[in-house]
Amino acid sequence: MSNRFAFTILVLLTTALVTGLLASADNSAVILLLIIGAILFGYLCVRDPIYSLAFVIIAAPLYQYRFDLPLIPVHLTVHRLFLGVTVASLVFSLIRQRSGTSPDGNRKPDIILIFLLFWLVLELVATGRSNYTAGINRLFPRLVNMSTAFLVFIIVRDRRTLVIGVSALLISAVIPMAVGLWQVESWLLTGEFPGIPFQEFLESNLRVFSQAYKGSQATSIGGLAVPRFASVLVDTNYFGLFLSIICLVSVGVLDSTLIKTRLQRVGVQALVVLSVILMLLTLSRSSLIGLIVGWGIYFLFRQSFNLKNLFRLAVALGLVWLALSTLFTQFDLTPQQLVSSRFDSSQLNRSSDARAALLEPALDAFATNPLFGIGASNILSYGLADTSHTTPFTILAEYGLVGFISFYSFILALLWRLQQHWKRQHDAIALSLFAVLISLQLASLFYDHFLTLETNWVVMGLSLALIRVRMTEEPAPDHSPDHAQTLTSSRMFGSFNSHT
């Protein structure tokens, strides 16, 4: 199936989805504007699928909202369409590798593609067994997120589209960061918990927001209720993890050849500083731990512990600390109080007890069908929560041992391939994606946001695409006798010359 034909189908389904979404809206001007935008978007996608890739990645943080229940069959259709296209693409890639016609010239089947193919088939089975009315709020984001990963994987096939994909990922931080800064300013000026700009208009006209969405959550610090900012990502932990992803990828971009001008470098450096500041304001422990570990892994592999880089890091952290101190001076709060309040032993104990209680329904669900699980988003049928708050246990309950082993085998194979590519090419983007995936896995032990945060799946799609692009760029190995003799002769003469 050609890219143009596949994305023509995608555009038609997207247009139908937007039309159905706006059917209940009251503002005809907004409806007309968005329908025209959908038609223009469709035209661009048919001309070049890279437009759809950039649009979807940039809009990814906005997809965290819950849509109305009647739209779920449409999303299931889109999701299964992507699953089918991706499964067909993977099968075709494996056949090409086996027949020796793969661009990399390798006849050995790629283990990553095998694990991914196995996981996708299990996903088809799991969503087919899902009780949509029970776990609707968990199922819908997962379907959209996985579809995004498949979209990235299918489109990104060369260096140009890979660069656009990485750039779009960084650009996707602009709106969430701007809204996050607006929320901070609103709280400092008014003392009220902010929502998001134009929230009332969007809720009344487009019906895309949950009425329960408040834009922030609260925690008590020194007897004062302090908001934990969520921006446009519904949940503070989602926002924190999203910012940690942007920070790590930005660090990799700064060390890569993607930066061409001084203005671009300053812009990416600003992304790093702002993402750290806003991430700390979310007070998300899992995101903070993941970011620290991701930074450590990146700089350890990069071996960048020289005095110049350490000085830059100290200056950046000093600016972050100064900004936080200035923000909370009028409330008699310090950054130390923010950190200690979240890592206080009593807070940690309460959080651990709450998560332990959420694990029991997941374990009960796993005991029901240990081999293949209970189906996607069905944990709610076994308890009061729709998640175990821990990604590995959620996967174990919903997909069973078979799904658990296949999913984490795929993750390990992906990490191994990124690390091997870093060793061969010293590609900073590959190293940053490697660090991001490890930090995501670590953070997912404390919060169940790996399956439902769309940017995680954008990173997965970009990682797969980067591996494929780099493999096609590497020259195919020549195993002919003439090549072997030439190589041996060159080594012999090279050795002789070195001794003379």
RODO-2510 file (C-alpha; in nm, 4 decimals, decimal comma):
residues 500
     n   res          X          Y          Z
     1     m     0,0000     0,0000     0,0000
     2     s     0,1503     0,3352    -0,1029
     3     n     0,1887     0,6185     0,1449
     4     r    -0,0441     0,8429    -0,0571
     5     f    -0,3238     0,5852    -0,0675
     6     a    -0,2891     0,4970     0,3029
     7     f    -0,3018     0,8583     0,4128
     8     t    -0,5883     0,9414     0,1812
     9     i    -0,7872     0,6887     0,3846
    10     l    -0,6529     0,8466     0,7034
    11     v    -0,7597     1,1955     0,5953
    12     l    -1,1104     1,0779     0,5055
    13     l    -1,1493     0,9143     0,8470
    14     t    -1,0055     1,2207     1,0216
    15     t    -1,2458     1,4512     0,8386
    16     a    -1,5383     1,2285     0,9349
    17     l    -1,4177     1,2302     1,2950
    18     v    -1,3912     1,6100     1,3100
    19     t    -1,7348     1,6500     1,1512
    20     g    -1,8893     1,4101     1,4023
    21     l    -1,7158     1,5853     1,6892
    22     l    -1,8511     1,9246     1,5893
    23     a    -2,2040     1,8049     1,5182
    24     s    -2,3205     1,9106     1,8653
    25     a    -2,1416     2,2454     1,8672
    26     d    -2,3374     2,5697     1,8750
    27     n    -2,0948     2,8054     1,7060
    28     s    -2,1366     2,7588     1,3295
    29     a    -1,8377     2,9826     1,2532
    30     v    -1,6066     2,7590     1,4557
    31     i    -1,7509     2,4511     1,2849
    32     l    -1,6988     2,6012     0,9391
    33     l    -1,3454     2,7128     1,0246
    34     l    -1,2414     2,3720     1,1524
    35     i    -1,3992     2,1869     0,8600
    36     i    -1,2094     2,4126     0,6187
    37     g    -0,8955     2,3433     0,8218
    38     a    -0,9613     1,9689     0,8010
    39     i    -1,0013     1,9903     0,4215
    40     l    -0,6779     2,1903     0,3909
    41     f    -0,5016     1,9431     0,6187
    42     g    -0,6314     1,6580     0,4036
    43     y    -0,5054     1,8243     0,0868
    44     l    -0,1585     1,8711     0,2366
    45     c    -0,1494     1,5117     0,3620
    46     v    -0,2334     1,3753     0,0177
    47     r     0,0411     1,5864    -0,1379
    48     d     0,3024     1,4890     0,1201
    49     p     0,2387     1,2686     0,4279
    50     i     0,5082     1,4564     0,6188
    51     y     0,2494     1,7295     0,6840
    52     s     0,0329     1,4822     0,8714
    53     l     0,3355     1,3617     1,0679
    54     a     0,4358     1,7113     1,1785
    55     f     0,0763     1,8079     1,2585
    56     v     0,0081     1,4971     1,4673
    57     i     0,3329     1,5239     1,6651
    58     i     0,2874     1,8946     1,7361
    59     a    -0,0743     1,8393     1,8431
    60     a     0,0098     1,5290     2,0503
    61     p    -0,0056     1,7022     2,3935
    62     l    -0,3570     1,8247     2,3124
    63     y    -0,4914     1,4702     2,2643
    64     q    -0,4969     1,3892     2,6351
    65     y    -0,8543     1,5137     2,6738
    66     r    -1,1471     1,2712     2,6928
    67     f    -1,3844     1,2797     2,4001
    68     d    -1,7500     1,1800     2,4004
    69     l    -1,8398     0,8115     2,4147
    70     p    -2,0188     0,7898     2,0743
    71     l    -1,6898     0,8649     1,8965
    72     i    -1,5164     0,5535     2,0284
    73     p    -1,6203     0,3238     1,7370
    74     v    -1,4602     0,5727     1,4967
    75     h    -1,1354     0,5668     1,6937
    76     l    -1,1444     0,1889     1,7097
    77     t    -1,1764     0,1804     1,3316
    78     v    -0,8826     0,4193     1,2889
    79     h    -0,6793     0,2255     1,5446
    80     r    -0,7398    -0,1086     1,3775
    81     l    -0,6660     0,0450     1,0383
    82     f    -0,3257     0,1548     1,1659
    83     l    -0,2718    -0,1841     1,3264
    84     g    -0,3523    -0,3616     1,0018
    85     v    -0,1326    -0,1347     0,7891
    86     t     0,1560    -0,1612     1,0362
    87     v     0,1291    -0,5390     1,0674
    88     a     0,1313    -0,5663     0,6875
    89     s     0,4303    -0,3317     0,6697
    90     l     0,6210    -0,5346     0,9286
    91     v     0,5435    -0,8660     0,7591
    92     f     0,6602    -0,7208     0,4274
    93     s     0,9819    -0,5928     0,5924
    94     l     1,0541    -0,9354     0,7411
    95     i     0,9920    -1,1037     0,4033
    96     r     1,2290    -0,8580     0,2344
    97     q     1,4960    -0,9239     0,4952
    98     r     1,4587    -1,2976     0,4562
    99     s     1,4781    -1,2786     0,0772
   100     g     1,7830    -1,0525     0,0870
   101     t     1,6123    -0,7555    -0,0822
   102     s     1,6138    -0,5353     0,2287
   103     p     1,7975    -0,2014     0,1810
   104     d     2,0447    -0,2911     0,4572
   105     g     2,1403    -0,6123     0,2783
   106     n     2,0849    -0,8202     0,5911
   107     r     1,9101    -1,1547     0,5430
   108     k     1,8651    -1,2134     0,9166
   109     p     1,5157    -1,1100     1,0387
   110     d     1,5235    -0,8049     1,2651
   111     i     1,4366    -0,9130     1,6197
   112     i     1,2793    -0,5730     1,6902
   113     l     1,0329    -0,6177     1,4059
   114     i     0,9481    -0,9684     1,5270
   115     f     0,8736    -0,8519     1,8824
   116     l     0,6782    -0,5499     1,7554
   117     l     0,4730    -0,7662     1,5202
   118     f     0,3909    -1,0058     1,8036
   119     w     0,2865    -0,7184     2,0312
   120     l     0,0622    -0,5627     1,7661
   121     v    -0,1201    -0,8898     1,7080
   122     l    -0,1775    -0,9184     2,0840
   123     e    -0,3029    -0,5590     2,0881
   124     l    -0,5603    -0,6449     1,8240
   125     v    -0,6797    -0,9364     2,0372
   126     a    -0,6806    -0,7332     2,3610
   127     t    -0,8813    -0,4411     2,2224
   128     g    -1,1287    -0,6876     2,0735
   129     r    -1,1939    -0,8259     2,4237
   130     s    -1,2140    -0,4865     2,5940
   131     n    -1,5216    -0,3748     2,7871
   132     y    -1,5445    -0,0246     2,6405
   133     t    -1,8073     0,1041     2,8823
   134     a    -1,5935     0,0116     3,1843
   135     g    -1,2535     0,1452     3,0868
   136     i    -1,3397     0,4074     2,8287
   137     n    -1,1176     0,6830     2,9722
   138     r    -0,8147     0,4539     2,9591
   139     l    -0,8870     0,2831     2,6285
   140     f    -0,9440     0,5903     2,4154
   141     p    -0,6069     0,7624     2,4763
   142     r    -0,4255     0,4324     2,4276
   143     l    -0,5821     0,3782     2,0858
   144     v    -0,4945     0,7281     1,9689
   145     n    -0,1427     0,7031     2,1122
   146     m    -0,0532     0,3730     1,9494
   147     s    -0,1971     0,4970     1,6209
   148     t     0,0384     0,7956     1,6448
   149     a     0,3398     0,5676     1,6922
   150     f     0,2362     0,3677     1,3860
   151     l     0,1912     0,6897     1,1875
   152     v     0,5438     0,8053     1,2752
   153     f     0,6904     0,4625     1,1990
   154     i     0,5184     0,4353     0,8595
   155     i     0,6025     0,7863     0,7337
   156     v     0,9594     0,8396     0,8575
   157     r     1,1768     0,6598     0,6027
   158     d     1,4667     0,8972     0,5303
   159     r     1,6847     1,1607     0,6939
   160     r     1,4593     1,4494     0,5881
   161     t     1,1460     1,3095     0,7501
   162     l     1,3439     1,2066     1,0597
   163     v     1,4694     1,5627     1,1071
   164     i     1,1156     1,6974     1,0628
   165     g     0,9838     1,4445     1,3156
   166     v     1,2405     1,5408     1,5814
   167     s     1,1839     1,9115     1,5141
   168     a     0,8069     1,8659     1,5427
   169     l     0,8555     1,6924     1,8786
   170     l     1,0389     1,9978     2,0140
   171     i     0,7851     2,2387     1,8614
   172     s     0,5071     2,0417     2,0331
   173     a     0,6328     2,1838     2,3645
   174     v     0,5494     2,5435     2,2721
   175     i     0,1752     2,5393     2,3485
   176     p     0,1977     2,3324     2,6725
   177     m     0,4838     2,5493     2,7994
   178     a     0,3039     2,8722     2,7105
   179     v    -0,0126     2,7567     2,8888
   180     g     0,1965     2,6357     3,1842
   181     l     0,3659     2,9751     3,2165
   182     w     0,0250     3,1440     3,1883
   183     q    -0,1031     2,9248     3,4731
   184     v     0,1958     3,0120     3,6918
   185     e     0,1500     3,3836     3,6239
   186     s    -0,2249     3,3608     3,6881
   187     w    -0,1709     3,1881     4,0216
   188     l     0,0977     3,4345     4,1344
   189     l    -0,1172     3,7362     4,0439
   190     t    -0,4593     3,6167     4,1615
   191     g    -0,3841     3,3344     4,4046
   192     e    -0,6527     3,1228     4,2355
   193     f    -0,6087     2,7800     4,0814
   194     p    -0,6013     2,8427     3,7058
   195     g    -0,7594     2,6375     3,4312
   196     i    -0,6518     2,6952     3,0718
   197     p    -0,7113     2,9910     2,8382
   198     f    -1,0538     2,9900     2,6670
   199     q    -1,1608     2,6840     2,8676
   200     e    -1,5255     2,7932     2,9017
   201     f    -1,5532     2,8663     2,5296
   202     l    -1,3981     2,5332     2,4342
   203     e    -1,6164     2,3352     2,6741
   204     s    -1,9389     2,5019     2,5619
   205     n    -1,8678     2,4951     2,1879
   206     l    -1,6471     2,1970     2,1111
   207     r    -1,7284     1,9600     2,3988
   208     v    -1,3765     1,8170     2,3865
   209     f    -1,2905     1,8760     2,7517
   210     s    -1,3931     1,6804     3,0551
   211     q    -1,6028     1,9010     3,2824
   212     a    -1,3927     1,7767     3,5744
   213     y    -1,0722     1,9220     3,4293
   214     k    -0,9365     2,2002     3,6514
   215     g    -0,5949     2,2685     3,4952
   216     s    -0,4110     2,2032     3,8211
   217     q    -0,4068     1,9882     4,1305
   218     a    -0,3132     2,0919     4,4823
   219     t    -0,0681     1,9862     4,7480
   220     s    -0,0121     2,1319     5,0943
   221     i     0,3250     2,2936     5,1645
   222     g     0,3739     2,4674     5,4961
   223     g    -0,0018     2,4911     5,5448
   224     l    -0,0475     2,6605     5,2072
   225     a    -0,2354     2,4963     4,9195
   226     v     0,0057     2,5064     4,6254
   227     p    -0,1127     2,4098     4,2759
   228     r     0,0615     2,1414     4,0738
   229     f     0,0359     2,2711     3,7195
   230     a    -0,0917     2,0407     3,4449
   231     s    -0,1104     2,2826     3,1477
   232     v    -0,3101     2,1171     2,8665
   233     l    -0,2182     1,7598     2,9591
   234     v    -0,4977     1,6921     3,2136
   235     d    -0,2677     1,5407     3,4776
   236     t     0,0363     1,6922     3,6500
   237     n     0,2353     1,3700     3,6145
   238     y     0,1603     1,3677     3,2403
   239     f     0,2848     1,7254     3,2120
   240     g     0,5967     1,6495     3,4160
   241     l     0,6865     1,3451     3,2097
   242     f     0,6205     1,5319     2,8849
   243     l     0,8591     1,8080     2,9954
   244     s     1,1289     1,5583     3,0932
   245     i     1,1034     1,4051     2,7434
   246     i     1,1388     1,7475     2,5814
   247     c     1,4380     1,8287     2,8041
   248     l     1,6286     1,5081     2,7224
   249     v     1,5600     1,5247     2,3478
   250     s     1,6617     1,8936     2,3461
   251     v     1,9950     1,8044     2,5066
   252     g     2,0535     1,5486     2,2303
   253     v     1,9619     1,8023     1,9606
   254     l     2,2107     2,0517     2,1070
   255     d     2,4878     1,7916     2,0672
   256     s     2,3794     1,6913     1,7153
   257     t     2,4259     1,8409     1,3700
   258     l     2,0629     1,9572     1,3528
   259     i     2,1510     2,2979     1,4974
   260     k     2,2476     2,5259     1,2080
   261     t     2,2190     2,8790     1,3500
   262     r     2,2853     3,0539     1,6786
   263     l     1,9165     3,1446     1,7078
   264     q     1,8203     2,7753     1,6885
   265     r     2,0721     2,6922     1,9615
   266     v     1,9386     2,9654     2,1896
   267     g     1,5821     2,8471     2,1299
   268     v     1,6618     2,4852     2,2176
   269     q     1,8599     2,5963     2,5242
   270     a     1,5544     2,7944     2,6362
   271     l     1,3458     2,4776     2,5963
   272     v     1,5828     2,2929     2,8302
   273     v     1,5704     2,5590     3,1032
   274     l     1,1931     2,6197     3,0827
   275     s     1,1145     2,2475     3,0745
   276     v     1,3133     2,1903     3,3943
   277     i     1,1473     2,4840     3,5733
   278     l     0,7937     2,3830     3,4759
   279     m     0,8650     2,0152     3,5441
   280     l     0,9687     2,0996     3,9009
   281     l     0,6493     2,3039     3,9413
   282     t     0,4412     1,9961     3,8598
   283     l     0,5892     1,8405     4,1785
   284     s     0,5892     1,5048     3,9984
   285     r     0,8237     1,2646     4,1755
   286     s     0,8223     1,0044     3,8983
   287     s     0,9099     1,2653     3,6345
   288     l     1,1906     1,4102     3,8460
   289     i     1,3440     1,0683     3,9121
   290     g     1,3150     0,9773     3,5447
   291     l     1,4779     1,3043     3,4337
   292     i     1,7705     1,2700     3,6755
   293     v     1,8369     0,9116     3,5656
   294     g     1,7987     1,0074     3,1972
   295     w     2,0458     1,2928     3,2365
   296     g     2,2913     1,0653     3,4150
   297     i     2,2701     0,7996     3,1423
   298     y     2,3095     1,0547     2,8644
   299     f     2,6155     1,2250     3,0112
   300     l     2,7685     0,8931     3,1191
   301     f     2,7521     0,7522     2,7654
   302     r     2,8427     1,0870     2,6147
   303     q     3,1406     1,1167     2,8505
   304     s     3,0781     1,4890     2,8732
   305     f     3,2010     1,5388     3,2277
   306     n     3,4553     1,8097     3,1460
   307     l     3,4924     2,1407     3,3265
   308     k     3,3204     2,3407     3,0517
   309     n     3,0067     2,1259     3,0500
   310     l     2,9983     2,1019     3,4286
   311     f     3,0137     2,4827     3,4456
   312     r     2,7252     2,5112     3,1977
   313     l     2,5218     2,2613     3,3978
   314     a     2,5907     2,4508     3,7208
   315     v     2,4830     2,7802     3,5604
   316     a     2,1627     2,6246     3,4231
   317     l     2,0706     2,4684     3,7581
   318     g     2,1505     2,7978     3,9304
   319     l     1,9111     2,9821     3,6980
   320     v     1,6415     2,7237     3,7672
   321     w     1,6898     2,7568     4,1432
   322     l     1,6866     3,1391     4,1214
   323     a     1,3664     3,1344     3,9159
   324     l     1,1890     2,9052     4,1627
   325     s     1,3091     3,1110     4,4597
   326     t     1,1819     3,4312     4,2975
   327     l     0,8445     3,2766     4,2121
   328     f     0,7659     3,1672     4,5661
   329     t     0,9221     3,4520     4,7653
   330     q     0,5894     3,6313     4,8102
   331     f     0,4370     3,3132     4,9564
   332     d     0,7258     3,2579     5,2013
   333     l     0,8131     2,9320     5,0271
   334     t     1,1516     2,8061     4,9121
   335     p     1,2514     2,5430     4,6556
   336     q     1,3799     2,3333     4,9464
   337     q     1,0278     2,3227     5,0895
   338     l     0,8878     2,2171     4,7520
   339     v     1,1293     1,9255     4,7240
   340     s     1,1102     1,8169     5,0877
   341     s     0,7304     1,8276     5,0859
   342     r     0,7158     1,5758     4,8014
   343     f     0,9854     1,3451     4,9389
   344     d     0,8818     1,3592     5,3030
   345     s     0,8623     1,0108     5,4574
   346     s     0,4967     1,0493     5,5559
   347     q     0,4026     1,1590     5,2015
   348     l     0,5945     0,8690     5,0512
   349     n     0,4281     0,6226     5,2880
   350     r     0,0792     0,7488     5,2017
   351     s     0,1572     0,7325     4,8321
   352     s     0,2980     0,3803     4,8643
   353     d    -0,0064     0,2602     5,0591
   354     a    -0,2425     0,4050     4,7976
   355     r    -0,0535     0,2359     4,5150
   356     a    -0,0421    -0,0937     4,7023
   357     a    -0,4219    -0,0828     4,7291
   358     l    -0,4468    -0,0252     4,3534
   359     l    -0,2250    -0,3261     4,2832
   360     e    -0,4717    -0,5713     4,4387
   361     p    -0,7357    -0,5440     4,1598
   362     a    -0,4596    -0,5825     3,9007
   363     l    -0,3314    -0,8988     4,0686
   364     d    -0,6868    -1,0344     4,0923
   365     a    -0,7349    -0,9625     3,7226
   366     f    -0,4053    -1,1327     3,6381
   367     a    -0,5070    -1,4430     3,8333
   368     t    -0,8229    -1,4648     3,6197
   369     n    -0,6268    -1,5216     3,2979
   370     p    -0,2498    -1,5338     3,3623
   371     l    -0,1571    -1,6290     3,0081
   372     f    -0,3393    -1,3725     2,7905
   373     g    -0,4854    -1,1268     3,0443
   374     i    -0,8344    -0,9834     3,0755
   375     g    -0,8294    -0,7454     2,7761
   376     a    -0,7428    -0,3781     2,7389
   377     s    -0,8805    -0,1366     3,0020
   378     n    -1,0833    -0,4008     3,1895
   379     i    -0,9216    -0,3563     3,5338
   380     l    -1,2125    -0,1343     3,6374
   381     s    -1,4292    -0,4460     3,6462
   382     y    -1,2117    -0,5793     3,9318
   383     g    -1,1889    -0,2700     4,1522
   384     l    -1,2690     0,0976     4,1976
   385     a    -0,9815     0,2218     3,9793
   386     d    -0,9238     0,1805     3,6071
   387     t    -0,5470     0,1373     3,6441
   388     s    -0,2918    -0,0167     3,8782
   389     h    -0,0880     0,3079     3,8761
   390     t     0,2082     0,0923     3,7687
   391     t     0,2567     0,0213     3,3996
   392     p     0,4151    -0,3275     3,4293
   393     f     0,1278    -0,4538     3,6470
   394     t    -0,1308    -0,2967     3,4164
   395     i     0,0216    -0,4739     3,1153
   396     l     0,0491    -0,7980     3,3121
   397     a    -0,3198    -0,7840     3,4071
   398     e    -0,4548    -0,6770     3,0671
   399     y    -0,2250    -0,8742     2,8338
   400     g    -0,1055    -1,1591     3,0560
   401     l     0,2386    -1,3158     3,0610
   402     v     0,2475    -1,3471     2,6821
   403     g     0,1817    -0,9762     2,6300
   404     f     0,4112    -0,8733     2,9168
   405     i     0,7055    -1,0735     2,7804
   406     s     0,6522    -0,9600     2,4212
   407     f     0,6135    -0,5913     2,5129
   408     y     0,9205    -0,5680     2,7343
   409     s     1,1230    -0,7837     2,4951
   410     f     1,0393    -0,5250     2,2302
   411     i     1,1472    -0,2417     2,4638
   412     l     1,4753    -0,4175     2,5499
   413     a     1,5472    -0,4923     2,1833
   414     l     1,4769    -0,1291     2,0940
   415     l     1,7102    -0,0051     2,3698
   416     w     1,9811    -0,2470     2,2620
   417     r     1,9594    -0,1335     1,8998
   418     l     1,9726     0,2364     1,9948
   419     q     2,2758     0,1717     2,2134
   420     q     2,4491    -0,0212     1,9340
   421     h     2,3776     0,2612     1,6922
   422     w     2,5254     0,5120     1,9388
   423     k     2,8435     0,3040     1,9672
   424     r     2,8823     0,2863     1,5871
   425     q     2,7729     0,6339     1,4797
   426     h     2,7932     0,8472     1,7980
   427     d     2,4530     0,9892     1,7073
   428     a     2,3413     1,2210     1,9881
   429     i     1,9750     1,1890     1,8855
   430     a     1,9927     0,8103     1,9239
   431     l     2,1558     0,8503     2,2658
   432     s     1,8924     1,1005     2,3817
   433     l     1,6099     0,8671     2,2709
   434     f     1,7879     0,5827     2,4531
   435     a     1,7976     0,7948     2,7712
   436     v     1,4328     0,8971     2,7261
   437     l     1,3130     0,5365     2,6926
   438     i     1,4992     0,4305     3,0078
   439     s     1,3633     0,7279     3,2035
   440     l     1,0115     0,6453     3,0792
   441     q     1,0417     0,2858     3,1954
   442     l     1,1662     0,3994     3,5355
   443     a     0,8896     0,6581     3,5751
   444     s     0,6295     0,4020     3,4677
   445     l     0,7103     0,1969     3,7784
   446     f     0,5554     0,4738     3,9905
   447     y     0,2749     0,5979     3,7652
   448     d     0,0714     0,4406     3,4886
   449     h     0,1322     0,7045     3,2243
   450     f     0,3399     0,5106     2,9749
   451     l     0,0422     0,3699     2,7829
   452     t    -0,1714     0,6845     2,7917
   453     l     0,0716     0,9746     2,7302
   454     e     0,0868     1,0178     2,3544
   455     t     0,4331     1,1730     2,3426
   456     n     0,5731     0,8455     2,4817
   457     w     0,4498     0,6741     2,1675
   458     v     0,5884     0,9516     1,9487
   459     v     0,9286     0,8729     2,1032
   460     m     0,8740     0,5018     2,0349
   461     g     0,7865     0,5737     1,6715
   462     l     1,0852     0,8061     1,6256
   463     s     1,3192     0,5483     1,7817
   464     l     1,1998     0,2763     1,5455
   465     a     1,2192     0,5142     1,2507
   466     l     1,5699     0,6323     1,3432
   467     i     1,6948     0,2734     1,3540
   468     r     1,5422     0,2006     1,0132
   469     v     1,6768     0,5223     0,8571
   470     r     2,0286     0,4692     0,9903
   471     m     2,0299     0,1056     0,8762
   472     t     1,9359     0,2058     0,5207
   473     e     2,2065     0,4764     0,5212
   474     e     2,4830     0,2346     0,6226
   475     p     2,6518     0,0647     0,3240
   476     a     2,5598    -0,2989     0,2741
   477     p     2,8426    -0,5370     0,3681
   478     d     3,0299    -0,6847     0,0707
   479     h     3,1087    -1,0511     0,1314
   480     s     3,2560    -1,1201    -0,2138
   481     p     3,5995    -1,2928    -0,2370
   482     d     3,7511    -0,9915    -0,4177
   483     h     3,6392    -0,7588    -0,1400
   484     a     3,7758    -0,9928     0,1274
   485     q     4,1122    -1,0183    -0,0529
   486     t     4,1320    -0,6416    -0,0940
   487     l     4,0486    -0,5898     0,2732
   488     t     4,3152    -0,8428     0,3800
   489     s     4,5762    -0,6802     0,1564
   490     s     4,4957    -0,3341     0,2884
   491     r     4,5308    -0,4559     0,6451
   492     m     4,8643    -0,6240     0,5642
   493     f     5,0072    -0,3157     0,3926
   494     g     4,8623    -0,0948     0,6638
   495     s     5,0376    -0,3049     0,9252
   496     f     5,3609    -0,2995     0,7210
   497     n     5,3478     0,0775     0,6809
   498     s     5,2877     0,1258     1,0511
   499     h     5,6061    -0,0676     1,1299
   500     t     5,8125     0,1219     0,8785
***
